[in-house]
């Protein structure tokens, strides 16, 4: 079973991770799978052990502990969605059963989506450029006429200011 882990800091969603079956260390240290960068979190704070039916959460002797429903836990097994507090972080875990490949609707890979996105932006830029090129000379001539008009008006104004009163 795969678990979706939503990491919230002070109530705001910071990131989401997918936890596959296996061991996942949680803590401030760089070697941890789930890094929580705060001084209230130990270097290796907790361990999440995911198997086919559940997730085991084990506190690794952290100073501030792992809280579930405001109670400090040393080890607890979860089979349904749950929420933990570690320092200023709230971790919301939701089980996602692994679907059979025939029933699983595959999503395009992130790289494929990025390539499609980049190509569509490039095409939009190209279409915009092709629409602009034929009218460029028109806009340049219009701009030049406007600059000339402003210059003439400015010259007239300056001449009036310097004119001697009657």
Number of C-alpha atoms within 10 A of each C-alpha: 17 20 23 16 20 17 22 17 16 10 10 10 13 11 10 14 13 14 23 17 17 12 16 17 21 26 25 20 17 13 12 17 17 21 17 24 16 14 10 18 24 22 21 21 25 25 21 22 18 22 15 13 13 18 26 15 23 20 21 19 13 17 11 15 22 24 17 16 10 9 11 14 15 15 14 12 13 15 13 13 15 14 15 20 21 23 19 15 21 20 18 17 22 19 21 15 11 12 10 8 8 7 7 9 9 8 7 9 8 9 9 10 12 12 11 12 12 12 12 12 12 12 12 12 12 12 11 11 12 11 11 12 10 10 10 12 11 11 12 11 11 12 12 12 12 12 12 12 12 12 12 12 12 12 11 11 12 11 11 11 9 8 9 7 6 3
